Amino acid sequence: MFKVAVVVWIIGGATLAGMLMVAVLVVPSLSAEAMHWIPIAVGCGFVIAMPVSFVVARKIATPSVR
């Protein structure tokens, strides 16, 4: 399950980090200081994606009941 979680985290973390980076660039008050906010947003995206990836990996690993 850990290997699946790492793969999901790599994909999900990059996606979430990109979404947060675009959000920083779209908001005018944040884009004025983009060099400060973009690394924070990207770091938060990767950290938030960790527990989400473990939940998704657990859902993938459990067999479906029909």
DRENDREN-809119 format. One line per field, with one value per residue: residue number from 1; residue in one letter; x, y, z of N, C-alpha, C in turn. Coordinates in nm, 2 decimals. Example, Ala and Ser with C-alpha at 12.3 -4.5 7.8 and 13.67 -1.06 7.14 Angstrom:
<atoms>
num	c(1; 2)
residu	c(A; S)
n.u	c(1.32; 1.28)
n.v	c(-0.57; -0.22)
n.w	c(0.78; 0.71)
ca.u	c(1.23; 1.37)
ca.v	c(-0.45; -0.11)
ca.w	c(0.78; 0.71)
c.u	c(1.32; 1.29)
c.v	c(-0.33; 0.00)
c.w	c(0.78; 0.79)
</atoms>
This chain:
<atoms>
num	c(1; 2; 3; 4; 5; 6; 7; 8; 9; 10; 11; 12; 13; 14; 15; 16; 17; 18; 19; 20; 21; 22; 23; 24; 25; 26; 27; 28; 29; 30; 31; 32; 33; 34; 35; 36; 37; 38; 39; 40; 41; 42; 43; 44; 45; 46; 47; 48; 49; 50; 51; 52; 53; 54; 55; 56; 57; 58; 59; 60; 61; 62; 63; 64; 65; 66)
residu	c(M; F; K; V; A; V; V; V; W; I; I; G; G; A; T; L; A; G; M; L; M; V; A; V; L; V; V; P; S; L; S; A; E; A; M; H; W; I; P; I; A; V; G; C; G; F; V; I; A; M; P; V; S; F; V; V; A; R; K; I; A; T; P; S; V; R)
n.u	c(0.08; 0.20; 0.37; 0.19; 0.07; 0.28; 0.31; 0.06; 0.08; 0.29; 0.17; -0.07; 0.03; 0.18; -0.02; -0.20; -0.02; 0.03; -0.23; -0.26; -0.06; -0.14; -0.37; -0.25; -0.13; -0.35; -0.50; -0.50; -0.39; -0.21; -0.05; 0.11; 0.32; 0.44; 0.68; 0.72; 0.49; 0.44; 0.63; 0.54; 0.28; 0.31; 0.46; 0.27; 0.08; 0.20; 0.23; -0.04; -0.13; -0.02; -0.17; -0.41; -0.33; -0.27; -0.52; -0.65; -0.49; -0.55; -0.82; -0.78; -0.64; -0.81; -1.03; -1.31; -1.65; -1.91)
n.v	c(-0.12; 0.12; 0.18; 0.23; 0.45; 0.64; 0.67; 0.78; 1.01; 1.15; 1.22; 1.34; 1.54; 1.70; 1.79; 1.93; 2.12; 2.27; 2.37; 2.53; 2.71; 2.84; 2.96; 3.15; 3.31; 3.41; 3.56; 3.90; 4.05; 3.86; 3.79; 4.01; 3.98; 3.74; 3.59; 3.54; 3.40; 3.18; 2.96; 2.89; 2.81; 2.60; 2.42; 2.37; 2.25; 2.00; 1.90; 1.88; 1.69; 1.45; 1.31; 1.27; 1.11; 0.87; 0.79; 0.76; 0.55; 0.35; 0.31; 0.21; -0.03; -0.19; -0.46; -0.46; -0.50; -0.69)
n.w	c(0.00; 0.06; -0.15; -0.35; -0.24; -0.25; -0.53; -0.59; -0.44; -0.56; -0.81; -0.73; -0.56; -0.72; -0.89; -0.71; -0.61; -0.84; -0.89; -0.66; -0.71; -0.94; -0.84; -0.67; -0.86; -0.99; -0.81; -0.75; -0.53; -0.42; -0.63; -0.66; -0.48; -0.57; -0.57; -0.31; -0.22; -0.40; -0.35; -0.09; -0.14; -0.31; -0.15; 0.05; -0.10; -0.16; 0.10; 0.19; 0.01; 0.10; 0.33; 0.18; -0.03; 0.11; 0.20; -0.05; -0.15; 0.03; -0.03; -0.29; -0.24; -0.08; -0.13; -0.36; -0.26; -0.38)
ca.u	c(0.00; 0.29; 0.42; 0.07; 0.05; 0.38; 0.28; -0.05; 0.13; 0.36; 0.08; -0.16; 0.10; 0.21; -0.15; -0.24; 0.08; 0.00; -0.35; -0.24; 0.03; -0.23; -0.45; -0.17; -0.11; -0.48; -0.54; -0.41; -0.31; -0.11; 0.04; 0.21; 0.43; 0.44; 0.80; 0.70; 0.37; 0.44; 0.69; 0.46; 0.16; 0.36; 0.49; 0.14; 0.01; 0.26; 0.20; -0.18; -0.15; 0.02; -0.28; -0.50; -0.28; -0.28; -0.67; -0.68; -0.42; -0.63; -0.94; -0.74; -0.59; -0.92; -1.11; -1.45; -1.75; -2.03)
ca.v	c(0.00; 0.24; 0.21; 0.29; 0.59; 0.72; 0.71; 0.87; 1.14; 1.22; 1.27; 1.43; 1.65; 1.79; 1.85; 2.02; 2.23; 2.35; 2.44; 2.64; 2.81; 2.92; 3.04; 3.26; 3.40; 3.47; 3.66; 4.01; 4.09; 3.76; 3.79; 4.12; 3.92; 3.60; 3.52; 3.50; 3.31; 3.06; 2.85; 2.85; 2.74; 2.47; 2.33; 2.34; 2.15; 1.87; 1.85; 1.84; 1.57; 1.33; 1.23; 1.24; 0.99; 0.75; 0.76; 0.70; 0.42; 0.25; 0.27; 0.12; -0.15; -0.27; -0.52; -0.41; -0.60; -0.68)
ca.w	c(0.00; 0.07; -0.29; -0.42; -0.18; -0.30; -0.67; -0.59; -0.38; -0.66; -0.91; -0.66; -0.50; -0.83; -0.94; -0.61; -0.60; -0.96; -0.87; -0.57; -0.77; -1.03; -0.75; -0.63; -0.97; -1.03; -0.71; -0.77; -0.41; -0.40; -0.74; -0.64; -0.41; -0.61; -0.54; -0.17; -0.20; -0.48; -0.28; 0.02; -0.19; -0.36; -0.03; 0.12; -0.19; -0.14; 0.23; 0.19; -0.07; 0.17; 0.38; 0.08; -0.10; 0.19; 0.19; -0.18; -0.16; 0.11; -0.11; -0.40; -0.19; -0.03; -0.24; -0.36; -0.23; -0.46)
c.u	c(0.09; 0.34; 0.31; 0.05; 0.15; 0.35; 0.16; -0.01; 0.21; 0.27; -0.01; -0.09; 0.14; 0.09; -0.20; -0.15; 0.05; -0.12; -0.34; -0.15; -0.05; -0.32; -0.38; -0.15; -0.24; -0.53; -0.45; -0.33; -0.20; 0.00; 0.14; 0.33; 0.44; 0.56; 0.80; 0.60; 0.38; 0.51; 0.61; 0.34; 0.20; 0.39; 0.37; 0.07; 0.07; 0.23; 0.06; -0.21; -0.11; -0.09; -0.38; -0.46; -0.29; -0.43; -0.70; -0.61; -0.50; -0.75; -0.90; -0.71; -0.70; -1.00; -1.25; -1.54; -1.87; -2.14)
c.v	c(0.13; 0.28; 0.28; 0.44; 0.68; 0.77; 0.81; 1.01; 1.22; 1.29; 1.38; 1.56; 1.75; 1.87; 1.96; 2.14; 2.32; 2.43; 2.55; 2.75; 2.90; 3.01; 3.16; 3.36; 3.47; 3.58; 3.78; 4.05; 3.99; 3.76; 3.91; 4.08; 3.77; 3.52; 3.48; 3.39; 3.18; 2.94; 2.80; 2.77; 2.61; 2.37; 2.29; 2.23; 2.01; 1.81; 1.80; 1.71; 1.44; 1.25; 1.19; 1.12; 0.86; 0.70; 0.70; 0.56; 0.31; 0.21; 0.19; -0.02; -0.25; -0.33; -0.47; -0.53; -0.58; -0.76)
c.w	c(0.00; -0.07; -0.37; -0.37; -0.23; -0.45; -0.67; -0.53; -0.48; -0.76; -0.84; -0.61; -0.61; -0.88; -0.84; -0.60; -0.72; -0.94; -0.77; -0.63; -0.87; -0.95; -0.70; -0.74; -1.02; -0.94; -0.72; -0.65; -0.38; -0.51; -0.74; -0.57; -0.44; -0.57; -0.39; -0.15; -0.28; -0.41; -0.16; -0.03; -0.24; -0.25; 0.04; 0.03; -0.17; -0.01; 0.24; 0.12; 0.00; 0.23; 0.28; 0.00; -0.02; 0.19; 0.06; -0.20; -0.08; 0.04; -0.23; -0.35; -0.13; -0.14; -0.24; -0.33; -0.31; -0.41)
</atoms>
